[in-house]
Amino acid sequence: MNVPPISSSLLRTGVANVSSEEERLEALRAYRILDTSPEEDFDALTRLAAYICGTPISLVSLVDSDRQWFKSSYGLGVSETPREYSFCQYAMVSGGVYEVENATNDPLFRDNPLVTNDPNIRFYAGAPLITPTGQPLGALCAIDTQPRNLTDAQRDALKTLAREVVSHLELRRARLQLEQERAKLEGLLRMANDTAASLYSNGRTELFVKQDHKLVRVCAADISYVEALGDYVNIYVGTERYTVYTTMKDMLTRLSPRDFVRVHRKYIVRLDRIVTIDGDSLVVDGGRASSVPIGNSYKQDLMGRLNLV
């Protein structure tokens, strides 16, 4: 026969504050533990449980909707089994250590495939894993292939270790939440820094350029256009031209995007210095009229920046 899944009535009578299986599963999944990699903190507890109870197998079993999944598996080479065969679904609502001395003599388990076949369970003892809010998640269990029973000291130790499992689950969840909040904070800080940088860039009204071993202040409002020249750029200010070692990309970060627009891979112009646009070129006035070409890939952006009527 198949062992039936745990009933909702057993949940209600076994653990306080559990109103439904849906709430229990929600609590389990809130730990974000299912199908995660092995962790030494949990493996150490199953090793210790097996040692204390003198059994070849010990598990941290979390009871999902249709399976029991093992966060830690000592002495058993599988990661999950169907929930319908689970001993732990009964242990998690037992209120204490749920113990089966000889599963072949127990009418609930004697036909269970885990008893009649590998791993040939005979003895089972499970202490429930109960959250601080009273939700049962599964059990820390010890399993043997020979009939036996635990001493009172072993039962107390198993319950203590089960509480340690829950403590590790809580610490793990708190760490994940902290990492998530830190990621959110870092994202907000990056956004704030980007906004501040943008506002700072948008509000810049002057540049200092190196000329003849000195720095010359140039008002952004006086710049008519910028021209790329290999590894240098020419900055045209009125009748003056300043040649500096930089890139067009760098110049775009230093000039206000409200006032300047790139019209060609080699040219940036100040919008309020454009006098006329004729086909694929425009004329800027900065003390002397100059013709600047318009690149095909930049034309749409340029036209979108103009106040057309």
Disulfide bonds with the S-S distance in Angstrom:
none
